[in-house]
Structure formats: structure tokens, C-alpha cells
């Protein structure tokens, strides 16, 4: 078996595991017998592999959104609030945090650039 064929087989095995795990990189690397560094090298250097990873990520996100929307339809408060905070920002459903100093005083920020 050529080196390229062996690598292609390892990539295919990784992608199969990636689909099953909903995109858990560490678990897939372990199951596929590769290091995380190997995975990131493949993503960086192999455009087709990177595209397949992206497609699996998108499908996993679609599945999660479907489950979230189902929970929202069922009136589950936590999921409903999460949905509004992420999708309804332009309508004012957003939480903001203010940073202040002690006892509400102005926060003094000093930035130092070190070469």
C-alpha cells in the first residue's frame, strides 16, 4: 500500500468517526489513531479534507438547531431564552455586562506594550 493511499484511508476513517461524534476532534483523533496535530495539518494542507470537515460541522450544527427549536416549541424556558439571546439580539434580547472598578467607580485601564 502506498503512503498516499494509507493517508487517504486514515483521513476517511477520521471523517467517518467525525460524523458519528458530531465533530469531537479529540475523540476522533483517538479513535482514528492520529494526533491532533496531524488533524490540524490535514485541515490546513488538504482543501478537500477541510471542506468535508466543514460540511460535517454544518450538519452537526443543523441537528443541534433542530433540537433547540423543538425544545423552544415545547416551551422550555432555558432553551427559549438562549434562542432569543442569540437570534433575537437585534430586537433587544441581549445581556450586557458593565465593567467597573471597586464600588461602581470608573475602571482604570492601563495598557503596556512590551517588545
C-alpha angles and dihedrals in degrees: 000000000000122000091244092051091049091050092047089052091050091050091050091049090050092050091050090052091044091057092050094049097046091242105315101158098192095049091047093049090052093046092046096046096240134117124248087244090058090052093051091047090053091050091049098044105031112061094187092051091047090051091051090050089050092050091051090048090052092049091050090051090049090053092049091049090051091053091045092051090048089054090047090052088052089056097245104168100211093050091044092053092046091051093050093047092052105033099026100053093117089057093054101265095134137112119222128192125211120211115214138164126248114320092004095300122144114287112239111215122193120187119197121189113212119195 
